[in-house]
Amino acid sequence: MTNICEDFLSTVTHHPHRLALHYKEAYWKKLNWQDYAAKVHALIEYFQEADIQRGDRIAILADTSYQWAIIDWASLFYGLSVVPIYSNQSIQDIKYILDKTQVKMVFFDNKDLVSHWDKDKEQHPYIQEIISFYPIRKDIKALSHIIDKIRGPEILKDLKQYSQKIQSTDIATILFTSGTTGTPKGVVLSHAQITSEVHSLLKSLPVSKEDKSMLFLPLAHILARVELWAHAKAGFAIGIAESMGHLRSGFQVLRPTFFTGVPRVFEKIYNGVLAQAEASPLRMQIFEWTKKIGMETSEKLRQKQSIPFALSLKYKLAKKMVYDVLLQKLGGKIRFAISGGAPLSLEIAKFFHSSGILICEGYGLTETTAAVTLNTPYSYKLGSVGKALSDVEIKIDKDGEILVQSSKVTPSYLDKEDNVGALENGWLSTGDIGFLDADGFLFVTDRKKDLIKTSAGKYVAPQKLEFALRKNKYISNVLIHGDRKKYIVALICLEAQEVMNYLKAKNISYTGASALNTHPEVNDLIHEIVADVNLNLASYESIKRFLILSHDFSVENGELTPTLKVKRKFCDEKYKKEIASLYAPDSSYI
């Protein structure tokens, strides 16, 4: 098949009445493949009425939703290029992306954006129309009115004719990298990259039409988008959680058989289990015992060794006491999970494997249409990001940078000058540092540009230190600094609720969440955590001083990317005074 739309049509044709989407509006609703296709077709007809032409670009500025999926599929069938924009992107970034792509139509789900549109629409003369998901004003068309119209009986015939016009080289989407530094770059992906990625993934994963995933990551991110495209090829249903803040209820209602997340999601789940265990000394004792038994069992399974009878009996008890409770909280049907977007803590990976859930960690970029390597239930090594998918070649440059060659790699950035240094001689320079082991598993150690070089000439990987600290439930985010300095320092953001629970359990008074960073007991707590982390670090990479911030990093304030990575360059500049204070002569050492 030359384009992903043919996969969508095949699933609709063979399984019209199977569940396709499960989502919540006022209440939980279900959409089968036949009705899904009808809504896609209705929007295509509106594109025609609105004089949108093949090759035009449209933007989607919205949270993950079933409407997002319908707009994406209608645009792909009609031959449009979709420009996704994160709903929490700054107005400045939104303007930049719109100007770069010159979109003809914008779909949005945020009422607040209307006021910006009214004020700035003269600056975007190329935009013919903006469409809201739901009715908000008479002069703005509502998507709900468009896609709910009853259409003719020739839906599949029409969709097939549209799909036949699509060339594999047609631009399907232009995604702007969230970027931890600098201005976002527009990544161009054609139907060729999409089909290569989706077909390779589904050859590697045990997924069929009987499965159901839970989608909660932003569809503006390539990882979530690939999941959306893959469900058309495999025919599995997608349950759409309201947001990452509603995961608990989402798992219970949707009961997925697998799901895709970022490391922060798995950390949150683990910390939730740990918090419950710490509610009493007995619970903590049981948790530590079950974790030990689980880890021993996990190690045997990973080494493909037989499990001794005594250990097997202990593990069955451990499952009943802790692990089965976790599985039920995740809906009770999870077979495996997928993690991407950033490195996953090995400890977290081992814990989930102990519980019976393999987290298949993968590696890729927006430029590679998401994954180029992946651990699978058939072949995995915890701590790695898996082996190369079909059609992918990986080599390690002399400076340790990971280079990728594949049909999954973007043919070009939107601005051709961005190709220089990144897309040369047929290889993509990823900007990541890593190595391949003897079995072909890839290990990613850090970002090339993020490596810190101390004044003593020692290289330090900041992500390694940040992940080590963030594993602790009392710490939310961390910024490691030390480039051209004598030693390493850290800015630490608290997980405020967990810290308040800690103080309450010890009957220690505090004046409020915003004052936790100056509380002496909290300082002592973080001091102990940092000291423990330092025990496993070389002297030159250990954290000598730290400062607790009064607030957490956020996307809205510019410290985090929409995929929750710290914007290192931005934070270094924003907190330069705080960082400078840690190098002052009178600041205390760890």
C-alpha positions as CSV (number, residue, x, y, z in Angstrom):
1,M,0.0,0.0,0.0
2,T,1.3,3.4,-0.9
3,N,-0.5,5.5,1.6
4,I,-2.0,5.0,5.1
5,C,-5.5,6.0,3.8
6,E,-5.7,2.6,2.0
7,D,-5.2,0.9,5.3
8,F,-8.0,3.0,6.8
9,L,-10.3,2.0,3.9
10,S,-9.4,-1.7,4.3
11,T,-10.4,-1.7,7.9
12,V,-13.6,0.1,7.3
13,T,-14.5,-2.3,4.5
14,H,-13.8,-5.5,6.4
15,H,-14.9,-4.4,9.9
16,P,-17.4,-1.6,9.6
17,H,-19.2,-2.3,12.8
18,R,-16.2,-2.9,15.1
19,L,-15.4,-0.3,17.7
20,A,-13.0,2.3,16.4
21,L,-13.0,5.2,18.9
22,H,-14.2,5.4,22.5
23,Y,-14.2,9.0,23.8
24,K,-15.9,11.3,26.3
25,E,-17.9,14.4,25.7
26,A,-20.7,14.9,28.2
27,Y,-20.6,11.1,28.7
28,W,-18.6,8.2,27.2
29,K,-19.4,7.5,23.5
30,K,-18.4,4.9,21.0
31,L,-17.9,5.2,17.2
32,N,-17.6,2.3,14.9
33,W,-15.4,2.3,11.7
34,Q,-18.4,2.9,9.4
35,D,-19.5,6.0,11.3
36,Y,-15.9,7.1,11.7
37,A,-15.5,7.0,7.9
38,A,-18.8,8.9,7.4
39,K,-17.6,11.8,9.6
40,V,-14.3,11.9,7.7
41,H,-16.2,11.9,4.4
42,A,-18.4,14.8,5.6
43,L,-15.4,17.0,6.4
44,I,-13.9,16.2,3.0
45,E,-17.1,17.5,1.4
46,Y,-16.8,20.7,3.4
47,F,-13.2,21.1,2.2
48,Q,-14.6,21.1,-1.3
49,E,-17.3,23.6,-0.4
50,A,-14.8,25.9,1.2
51,D,-12.6,25.8,-1.9
52,I,-9.7,24.1,-0.2
53,Q,-7.4,22.6,-2.8
54,R,-5.2,19.5,-2.8
55,G,-1.8,20.4,-1.5
56,D,-3.1,23.2,0.7
57,R,-2.2,23.2,4.4
58,I,-4.5,23.2,7.4
59,A,-3.6,23.6,11.1
60,I,-5.0,21.8,14.1
61,L,-4.6,23.7,17.4
62,A,-6.3,21.5,20.0
63,D,-5.9,18.9,22.7
64,T,-6.2,15.2,21.8
65,S,-9.8,14.3,20.9
66,Y,-11.8,12.2,18.5
67,Q,-12.3,15.4,16.4
68,W,-8.5,15.7,16.0
69,A,-8.5,12.2,14.5
70,I,-11.3,13.0,12.1
71,I,-9.6,16.2,10.9
72,D,-6.4,14.3,10.4
73,W,-7.9,11.5,8.4
74,A,-10.0,13.8,6.2
75,S,-7.0,16.0,5.5
76,L,-4.9,12.9,4.6
77,F,-7.5,11.5,2.2
78,Y,-8.1,14.9,0.6
79,G,-4.4,15.5,0.0
80,L,-3.8,18.3,2.5
81,S,-0.8,18.8,4.7
82,V,-1.7,18.9,8.4
83,V,0.2,21.3,10.6
84,P,-0.3,20.2,14.3
85,I,0.1,22.9,17.0
86,Y,0.2,22.1,20.7
87,S,-2.8,23.6,22.6
88,N,-0.5,25.0,25.2
89,Q,2.0,26.6,22.7
90,S,2.7,30.2,23.3
91,I,0.9,32.8,21.1
92,Q,4.3,33.8,19.8
93,D,5.1,30.3,18.6
94,I,1.6,29.8,17.1
95,K,2.1,33.0,15.0
96,Y,5.5,31.8,14.0
97,I,4.2,28.4,12.8
98,L,1.2,29.9,11.0
99,D,3.4,32.4,9.2
100,K,5.9,29.6,8.2
101,T,3.3,27.3,6.8
102,Q,0.7,29.7,5.4
103,V,-2.2,27.5,6.3
104,K,-5.6,28.0,4.7
105,M,-7.7,26.8,7.6
106,V,-7.3,26.5,11.3
107,F,-9.3,24.1,13.6
108,F,-9.2,24.9,17.3
109,D,-10.9,23.9,20.6
110,N,-10.0,26.8,22.8
111,K,-12.4,29.7,23.1
112,D,-9.6,32.0,24.3
113,L,-7.9,31.8,20.9
114,V,-10.9,33.7,19.3
115,S,-9.9,37.0,20.9
116,H,-6.4,36.6,19.6
117,W,-7.8,35.8,16.1
118,D,-10.0,38.9,16.2
119,K,-7.0,41.0,17.1
120,D,-4.5,39.5,14.7
121,K,-6.4,38.2,11.8
122,E,-5.1,41.0,9.5
123,Q,-1.6,39.6,10.1
124,H,-2.6,36.2,8.7
125,P,-4.3,37.0,5.3
126,Y,-3.6,33.5,4.0
127,I,-6.1,32.0,6.5
128,Q,-9.4,31.6,4.8
129,E,-11.4,30.3,7.8
130,I,-11.1,29.2,11.4
131,I,-13.4,26.4,12.6
132,S,-14.1,25.7,16.3
133,F,-14.8,22.1,17.5
134,Y,-18.1,23.2,19.1
135,P,-20.5,26.2,18.5
136,I,-19.1,29.4,20.1
137,R,-20.1,32.2,17.8
138,K,-22.4,32.7,14.8
139,D,-19.7,33.9,12.5
140,I,-17.4,30.9,13.3
141,K,-18.3,27.5,11.8
142,A,-18.5,24.6,14.2
143,L,-16.9,21.3,13.3
144,S,-19.7,19.4,15.1
145,H,-22.2,20.8,12.6
146,I,-20.1,19.8,9.7
147,I,-19.3,16.2,10.5
148,D,-22.7,15.3,11.9
149,K,-24.5,16.0,8.6
150,I,-26.1,13.0,6.9
151,R,-24.3,12.3,3.6
152,G,-24.9,10.1,0.6
153,P,-24.4,6.3,0.3
154,E,-21.2,6.4,-1.8
155,I,-18.9,7.1,1.1
156,L,-16.5,4.2,0.6
157,K,-16.4,4.7,-3.1
158,D,-15.6,8.4,-2.8
159,L,-12.9,7.7,-0.2
160,K,-11.3,5.1,-2.4
161,Q,-11.2,7.6,-5.3
162,Y,-9.5,10.2,-3.0
163,S,-6.9,7.6,-1.8
164,Q,-6.1,6.6,-5.3
165,K,-5.0,10.2,-6.0
166,I,-2.4,10.2,-3.2
167,Q,1.2,9.8,-4.2
168,S,3.7,8.3,-1.7
169,T,5.8,11.5,-2.0
170,D,2.8,13.8,-1.2
171,I,3.4,15.8,2.0
172,A,1.1,14.5,4.7
173,T,2.2,16.6,7.6
174,I,4.6,19.3,8.8
175,L,5.5,19.0,12.4
176,F,7.5,21.6,14.4
177,T,10.0,20.2,16.8
178,S,9.2,21.2,20.3
179,G,12.9,22.1,20.7
180,T,14.8,22.3,24.0
181,T,16.8,25.1,22.4
182,G,16.4,27.6,19.7
183,T,13.5,28.2,17.2
184,P,11.4,25.1,16.3
185,K,12.1,23.6,12.9
186,G,9.4,22.4,10.5
187,V,9.8,18.6,9.8
188,V,8.2,17.5,6.5
189,L,6.8,14.0,6.4
190,S,5.3,12.4,3.3
191,H,3.0,9.4,3.0
192,A,6.1,7.3,2.3
193,Q,7.5,7.9,5.8
194,I,4.1,7.2,7.5
195,T,3.5,3.9,5.8
196,S,7.1,2.8,6.4
197,E,6.9,3.6,10.1
198,V,3.4,2.1,10.7
199,H,4.1,-1.1,8.8
200,S,7.4,-1.7,10.5
201,L,6.0,-1.1,13.9
202,L,3.1,-3.5,13.4
203,K,5.5,-6.2,12.1
204,S,7.3,-5.9,15.5
205,L,4.5,-5.6,18.0
206,P,1.8,-8.3,18.8
207,V,-1.1,-6.0,18.0
208,S,-4.4,-6.9,16.2
209,K,-7.9,-5.7,15.7
210,E,-8.8,-7.4,19.1
211,D,-6.7,-4.8,21.0
212,K,-7.5,-1.4,22.4
213,S,-5.1,1.3,23.2
214,M,-5.5,4.3,25.4
215,L,-4.5,7.6,23.8
216,F,-3.7,10.5,26.1
217,L,-0.4,12.0,24.7
218,P,-0.9,15.2,22.6
219,L,-1.6,14.4,18.9
220,A,0.6,17.3,18.0
221,H,3.5,14.9,18.9
222,I,4.6,12.4,16.4
223,L,4.5,9.5,18.9
224,A,0.8,9.9,19.5
225,R,0.1,10.5,15.8
226,V,1.8,7.2,14.8
227,E,-0.5,5.4,17.2
228,L,-3.5,7.0,15.5
229,W,-2.2,6.0,12.1
230,A,-1.4,2.4,13.3
231,H,-4.9,1.8,14.6
232,A,-6.2,2.1,11.0
233,K,-3.7,-0.4,9.7
234,A,-4.2,-3.0,12.5
235,G,-7.9,-2.2,13.2
236,F,-7.5,-1.9,17.0
237,A,-9.8,0.5,18.8
238,I,-8.5,3.7,20.5
239,G,-9.8,4.9,23.8
240,I,-9.2,8.6,24.2
241,A,-8.6,9.8,27.8
242,E,-9.7,13.3,28.6
243,S,-6.2,14.3,29.5
244,M,-3.1,13.1,31.3
245,G,-4.7,14.4,34.5
246,H,-7.6,11.8,34.1
247,L,-5.5,8.7,33.6
248,R,-6.9,6.9,36.6
249,S,-10.5,7.1,35.4
250,G,-9.4,6.6,31.8
251,F,-7.8,3.2,32.6
252,Q,-10.9,2.1,34.5
253,V,-13.4,3.0,31.8
254,L,-11.4,2.2,28.7
255,R,-9.6,-0.9,29.9
256,P,-6.8,-0.8,27.3
257,T,-4.7,-3.9,26.4
258,F,-1.7,-1.6,25.7
259,F,-0.9,2.1,25.9
260,T,1.9,4.5,24.9
261,G,3.4,6.9,27.4
262,V,6.4,9.1,28.1
263,P,8.7,8.3,31.1
264,R,7.1,10.9,33.3
265,V,3.8,8.9,33.1
266,F,5.4,5.7,34.3
267,E,7.2,7.6,37.0
268,K,3.9,9.0,38.3
269,I,2.3,5.6,38.4
270,Y,5.2,4.1,40.3
271,N,5.3,7.0,42.7
272,G,1.6,6.5,43.3
273,V,2.2,2.9,44.3
274,L,5.1,3.9,46.5
275,A,3.0,6.6,48.2
276,Q,0.3,4.1,49.1
277,A,2.9,1.7,50.5
278,E,4.4,4.5,52.7
279,A,1.0,5.0,54.4
280,S,2.0,2.6,57.1
281,P,5.2,0.7,58.2
282,L,3.5,-2.7,57.5
283,R,2.5,-1.7,54.0
284,M,6.0,-0.5,53.3
285,Q,7.4,-3.7,54.6
286,I,5.1,-5.7,52.3
287,F,6.0,-3.5,49.3
288,E,9.7,-3.9,49.8
289,W,9.3,-7.7,50.1
290,T,7.1,-7.9,47.0
291,K,9.5,-5.6,45.0
292,K,12.5,-7.8,46.0
293,I,10.6,-11.0,44.9
294,G,9.4,-9.4,41.7
295,M,12.9,-8.2,40.8
296,E,14.4,-11.7,41.4
297,T,11.7,-13.2,39.2
298,S,12.1,-10.5,36.5
299,E,15.8,-11.1,36.4
300,K,15.3,-14.9,35.9
301,L,12.8,-14.2,33.1
302,R,15.1,-11.7,31.3
303,Q,18.0,-14.2,31.6
304,K,15.7,-16.9,30.2
305,Q,16.3,-19.0,33.3
306,S,13.9,-21.4,35.0
307,I,12.2,-20.0,38.1
308,P,12.8,-22.1,41.2
309,F,9.7,-23.5,42.7
310,A,10.1,-21.6,46.0
311,L,10.5,-18.3,44.2
312,S,7.5,-19.1,42.0
313,L,5.3,-19.5,45.1
314,K,6.6,-16.3,46.6
315,Y,5.9,-14.4,43.4
316,K,2.3,-15.7,43.3
317,L,1.9,-14.2,46.8
318,A,3.6,-11.0,45.8
319,K,1.2,-10.6,42.8
320,K,-1.8,-11.0,45.0
321,M,-0.6,-8.5,47.5
322,V,0.7,-5.7,45.2
323,Y,1.2,-6.4,41.5
324,D,-2.4,-7.5,40.8
325,V,-3.7,-4.4,42.5
326,L,-1.6,-2.3,40.2
327,L,-2.8,-4.2,37.1
328,Q,-6.4,-3.7,38.1
329,K,-5.8,0.1,38.5
330,L,-4.6,0.0,34.9
331,G,-7.8,-1.5,33.8
332,G,-6.9,-5.2,34.3
333,K,-6.1,-6.0,30.7
334,I,-2.7,-4.4,30.0
335,R,-0.4,-6.8,28.1
336,F,2.5,-4.4,27.5
337,A,3.2,-0.6,27.3
338,I,5.3,1.5,25.0
339,S,7.6,4.4,26.1
340,G,9.2,7.1,24.1
341,G,10.1,10.7,24.0
342,A,12.9,10.5,26.6
343,P,15.0,7.9,28.4
344,L,13.1,5.7,30.8
345,S,14.7,4.9,34.3
346,L,16.0,1.4,34.4
347,E,14.6,1.0,38.0
348,I,11.1,1.9,36.7
349,A,11.4,-0.5,33.8
350,K,12.4,-3.3,36.1
351,F,9.5,-2.6,38.5
352,F,6.9,-2.7,35.8
353,H,8.5,-5.9,34.4
354,S,8.3,-7.4,37.8
355,S,4.6,-6.6,37.9
356,G,4.0,-8.4,34.6
357,I,4.0,-5.4,32.3
358,L,6.9,-5.1,29.8
359,I,7.5,-1.4,28.9
360,C,8.8,-1.5,25.3
361,E,11.1,1.4,25.2
362,G,11.9,2.8,21.8
363,Y,13.9,5.6,20.2
364,G,13.2,8.1,17.5
365,L,12.7,11.7,16.6
366,T,10.1,13.8,14.8
367,E,12.5,13.6,11.9
368,T,12.3,9.8,11.9
369,T,8.5,9.6,12.1
370,A,8.9,8.4,15.7
371,A,10.6,5.0,16.4
372,V,13.6,3.7,14.5
373,T,14.5,1.3,17.3
374,L,12.2,-0.6,19.7
375,N,12.2,-3.2,22.4
376,T,9.4,-5.7,21.7
377,P,7.8,-8.6,23.7
378,Y,9.8,-10.9,21.4
379,S,13.2,-9.2,21.8
380,Y,14.0,-6.8,24.6
381,K,16.8,-5.6,26.9
382,L,15.8,-3.3,29.7
383,G,17.9,-0.1,29.8
384,S,18.2,-0.1,26.0
385,V,15.9,1.4,23.4
386,G,15.8,-1.8,21.4
387,K,17.0,-3.0,18.0
388,A,16.6,-1.2,14.7
389,L,13.2,-1.6,13.0
390,S,13.0,-3.0,9.4
391,D,14.7,-0.7,6.8
392,V,16.6,1.2,9.5
393,E,20.4,1.4,9.6
394,I,22.2,2.9,12.6
395,K,25.8,3.8,13.0
396,I,27.7,5.6,15.7
397,D,29.9,8.5,14.6
398,K,33.4,8.9,15.9
399,D,32.2,11.4,18.5
400,G,29.5,9.0,19.7
401,E,26.6,10.6,17.9
402,I,23.8,8.3,16.6
403,L,23.3,8.5,12.8
404,V,20.2,7.0,11.1
405,Q,19.4,6.1,7.6
406,S,15.9,4.9,6.7
407,S,12.8,5.6,4.5
408,K,11.3,6.8,7.8
409,V,13.6,9.8,7.8
410,T,12.2,13.1,6.7
411,P,13.2,14.0,3.1
412,S,13.7,17.6,4.2
413,Y,13.0,20.3,6.7
414,L,10.6,23.1,5.7
415,D,13.5,25.5,5.6
416,K,16.1,23.9,3.4
417,E,19.0,25.6,5.2
418,D,18.1,23.5,8.2
419,N,19.2,20.4,6.3
420,V,22.8,21.5,6.5
421,G,24.6,19.5,9.1
422,A,21.5,17.3,9.9
423,L,20.6,15.6,6.6
424,E,23.8,15.0,4.7
425,N,25.1,12.1,2.7
426,G,21.9,10.2,3.3
427,W,22.3,10.0,7.1
428,L,20.4,11.9,9.7
429,S,22.5,13.4,12.6
430,T,20.3,12.8,15.6
431,G,22.2,15.0,18.1
432,D,22.0,12.1,20.6
433,I,25.0,10.2,22.0
434,G,24.9,6.4,22.3
435,F,26.3,3.0,21.5
436,L,25.3,-0.4,20.1
437,D,26.0,-3.5,22.1
438,A,27.1,-6.8,20.7
439,D,23.5,-8.0,20.3
440,G,22.5,-4.9,18.3
441,F,20.6,-3.1,21.1
442,L,20.9,0.7,21.1
443,F,21.7,2.6,24.3
444,V,21.2,6.3,24.4
445,T,23.4,8.1,26.9
446,D,22.7,11.8,26.4
447,R,22.1,14.7,24.0
448,K,25.2,15.8,22.2
449,K,24.5,19.5,22.8
450,D,23.6,19.0,26.4
451,L,26.9,17.5,27.5
452,I,28.5,19.6,30.2
453,K,32.2,20.2,30.1
454,T,33.5,21.3,33.5
455,S,36.4,23.7,33.8
456,A,38.6,20.7,34.6
457,G,37.8,19.3,31.1
458,K,35.5,16.5,32.4
459,Y,32.3,15.7,30.4
460,V,29.1,15.2,32.4
461,A,25.8,13.9,31.1
462,P,23.1,16.1,32.8
463,Q,20.2,13.9,31.9
464,K,21.8,11.0,33.9
465,L,21.8,13.1,37.0
466,E,18.4,14.6,36.4
467,F,16.8,11.2,36.0
468,A,18.5,9.9,39.1
469,L,17.0,12.7,41.2
470,R,13.6,12.6,39.5
471,K,13.1,9.0,40.4
472,N,12.4,10.2,43.9
473,K,8.8,11.0,44.5
474,Y,9.6,14.3,46.3
475,I,11.2,15.8,43.2
476,S,9.3,16.9,40.1
477,N,11.9,18.5,37.8
478,V,15.6,19.2,37.9
479,L,18.0,21.4,36.0
480,I,21.7,20.4,36.2
481,H,24.3,23.1,35.4
482,G,28.1,23.2,35.3
483,D,29.4,24.0,31.9
484,R,32.8,25.6,32.2
485,K,32.4,25.6,36.0
486,K,34.4,23.9,38.7
487,Y,31.6,21.7,39.9
488,I,28.0,20.6,39.2
489,V,24.9,22.3,40.7
490,A,21.2,21.6,40.6
491,L,18.0,23.6,40.6
492,I,15.3,21.4,42.1
493,C,11.5,21.6,41.8
494,L,9.4,19.9,44.4
495,E,6.5,17.5,44.0
496,A,4.6,19.7,46.4
497,Q,1.8,17.3,47.4
498,E,4.2,14.5,48.2
499,V,6.4,16.9,50.3
500,M,3.3,18.2,52.2
501,N,2.3,14.6,52.9
502,Y,5.8,13.9,54.2
503,L,5.6,16.9,56.6
504,K,2.0,15.9,57.7
505,A,3.1,12.4,58.5
506,K,5.8,13.8,60.7
507,N,3.5,16.3,62.3
508,I,5.6,19.2,61.1
509,S,3.8,22.5,60.5
510,Y,4.3,24.5,57.2
511,T,2.7,27.7,55.9
512,G,1.8,26.6,52.4
513,A,3.1,25.0,49.2
514,S,4.8,28.1,48.0
515,A,7.0,28.3,51.1
516,L,8.1,24.6,51.1
517,N,11.4,25.5,49.4
518,T,12.6,27.5,52.4
519,H,11.4,25.0,55.1
520,P,14.5,23.5,56.9
521,E,12.9,20.0,57.1
522,V,12.4,20.1,53.3
523,N,16.0,21.2,52.8
524,D,17.2,18.3,54.9
525,L,15.0,15.9,53.0
526,I,16.4,17.0,49.6
527,H,19.9,17.1,51.0
528,E,19.6,13.4,51.9
529,I,18.2,12.6,48.4
530,V,21.1,14.4,46.7
531,A,23.7,12.8,48.9
532,D,22.3,9.3,48.1
533,V,22.4,10.1,44.4
534,N,26.0,11.3,44.7
535,L,27.1,7.9,46.2
536,N,26.7,6.4,42.7
537,L,28.4,9.2,40.8
538,A,32.0,9.9,40.1
539,S,33.5,12.8,42.0
540,Y,33.6,15.1,39.0
541,E,29.9,14.6,38.2
542,S,28.5,14.7,41.7
543,I,26.2,17.5,42.7
544,K,28.1,19.9,45.0
545,R,25.3,22.5,45.6
546,F,21.6,22.7,45.0
547,L,18.8,25.3,45.3
548,I,15.1,24.4,45.8
549,L,12.8,26.6,43.7
550,S,9.4,27.9,45.0
551,H,7.5,26.6,42.0
552,D,7.6,23.8,39.5
553,F,8.7,24.2,35.8
554,S,5.8,24.4,33.4
555,V,5.0,24.5,29.7
556,E,3.0,27.7,30.2
557,N,6.1,29.5,31.7
558,G,8.4,28.3,28.9
559,E,10.6,26.0,31.1
560,L,9.2,22.7,29.6
561,T,8.5,21.6,26.0
562,P,5.0,20.3,25.3
563,T,6.4,16.8,25.8
564,L,7.6,17.8,29.3
565,K,11.3,18.0,28.6
566,V,13.3,20.8,30.3
567,K,14.3,23.6,28.0
568,R,17.9,23.7,29.2
569,K,19.0,26.8,27.3
570,F,15.9,28.8,28.3
571,C,16.1,27.8,32.0
572,D,19.9,28.5,32.1
573,E,19.1,32.1,31.0
574,K,15.9,32.5,33.1
575,Y,17.5,31.3,36.3
576,K,21.0,32.7,35.8
577,K,20.9,34.6,39.1
578,E,19.9,31.5,41.0
579,I,22.6,29.5,39.3
580,A,25.1,32.2,40.0
581,S,24.2,32.1,43.7
582,L,25.3,28.4,43.8
583,Y,28.8,29.4,42.7
584,A,29.0,32.2,45.3
585,P,31.8,31.7,47.8
586,D,29.4,31.7,50.8
587,S,27.1,29.0,49.5
588,S,27.3,25.7,51.3
589,Y,28.5,22.4,49.9
590,I,26.7,19.0,50.0
